[in-house]
Amino acid sequence: MRIHIATDHAGLDFSTRLQQHLSAAGHDVTDHGPVEYDALDDYPAFCIRAAQAVIADRRAGVEALGVVFGGSGNGEQIAANKVAGIRAALVWNRSTAELAREHNDANVISIGARQHSFEEVTEFIDLFIATPFSGDERHVRRIGQIADFENDGSLLPDPRRGEVGSADGPRA
């Protein structure tokens, strides 16, 4: 599998070590930066490029996932989620790593490098990569609703607001 990685200065050491770990496990790893420590670097471009590469690979039929790091992982997740088709999940334990894939079919995970040991991080990422999407109808339906909103702004009707309709959209 191809794994796209991006970070900020806080995750640079983890990123370097993780690339070695993933390569040793047989994955094709692409680093989207940074390549050297700069306490003032700006992570959004790195994370967005990694997310764009995940989408480009998937459209080309290449099995790919992404991993983004930062001090907390929050900003990196937000940046990655700005790319259409990305479902980036903030992971902080084994359960969130597995559920990100199993229930949400996440294609990028974000991890706070200042929140975890390297051993925890590798465990979370290995679980994320190894866990398949369940394909359960309810999860497929919910992911579809997110994609619909992302693509055209549509939402299911809200009867509390007097909206009526079906999953196909509101009716007047």
N, C-alpha and C positions, 0 to 999 in steps of 0.2 A: 504494500500500500504506500502511496505517496503521502507524506506528512509535511504540511507547510507550517513553519514556525516563525513567530515574530515576538518581539519583546520591547521593553524599554530598558534603561540602565539598571533598574532594580532586578530584572530577571536575566541579565546577560550571562552570568555564571551558570544559572540553571539551564539556559538555552544551549550553551556550548556543551555542557555535560549531557543534556538530554539528546542532543543530536547524535552524540557518540553512542548512547544507549539504544536509541531507535535504529541507527544504522547497523549496530551489532545484532539487532533482532530481525534484520532483513528488510527494513523499510527504506524507501527512497525519500530522503529528507531534503527539503529545500528551505534555506534560511532567508528570510526577508528583512533581516536587520534587527538591530544595528550590528555592525561588525567590530566596533570598539566602544569602550566605556566613555560616555559623555553624560554627566549628571544633569545636563540641561536638554537632553534630546527630547524630541516630540514623537511619542509612540503612535499617534493616529495613522500616519502614512504607512508605517511598518505593518500594523495590524490590518489595515484596509487592503494593502497589497497581498498579504497572506490570504485573506478572505476571498479576494478576487481570484487568486490562483486556485483556490479550492473549487470555486464555481466553474472556472475555465476548464479545469481538469475533468470535473464531473460531466460537463457538457461534451467533452471529447471522449467520454467513456472510460476515463481513468479513475480508479477508485482512490479517493483522496479525502483527507480530513485535515483540520487545522488546530494548532495549539498556540495560544497567545498568552503572554505573561506580563505582569507589572507588579508594582508593590502590593496592591490589593486585588488586581485583576478586573476591577470594576470598569475603569475607563477603557481598557483594552477590549472588554466584552462589548461595550457600547459602540466603540469604533467598528469592530468586526460586524456587528449587527446592522450597520448602515449599508452594507452591501446586499443588494437584492438576492434573495435565495439563501442567505446565511441564517442559520439558527445557532447562535453562539450562546453557550450556557456557562455560567459561573460555577465552578466546581470547587468544593471545599472538603469533601469526604468521599469515601467509597460509594456510598449510596447515590450521591448527586452525580458522580461520574457514570455510574451504570444507568440511572434513570434518564440522564441527558440523552443517551442513545436509545434506550429501550422504549421510552414514552414519547420523547420529543424529536427523535431522529436528528439530534444536533449534529452539525457537521464541523463545528469549531467548539473547543472548550477554552475557557479563560481561567487562569489560576493565579492567585496572589503569591508571588515568590517570597514575600516577607512574612507570609502566614504559615508556611509549611517547610518541612525538611525536604531535602532532595529525594530521599527514599519515599516519602509520602507522595511527592509530585510524580515520580515515576510509576508508583502504584496506581494513582488516579488515571494517568494517561494510558497505561497498559490496559486497565479495565475499560476505559472509554473506547479504545481501539477494538478490544476483543468482544465488546457487548453489541449484539445485533439489535436493530430496530425490531420491535415485536410485531409490527404490522397490524395490531389490533384495530378494528374499525373505529373505535372511539378516538384513538390517537391519530389515525389517518384523517378523520373528519376534522379534528381540531387543528392539525397542521395545515389542512386545506383552508380552513377559515383564516388562519394567519396569512397564508400565501395570497388568498383573495384580497384581503385588506392591503397587503403590500403591493399587489398588482393594480388594483382598481379602486381601492378605498371602500369596498363593500363590506358591510357587517350584517350579521343576522338581525332581523327585526327585534326591537325591544318593546314588548307589549306594555311595559310600565310607562312608555312614552307615547302610547297610542298607535304604535307601528304594528302592522299586520303583514303577514306574508309567510314565506317558507324559507327553506335553506337556499332557494334560488334567489332570494332577495325580497325586499319589501314590496308590497302592493299598495296602491292608493285606495 
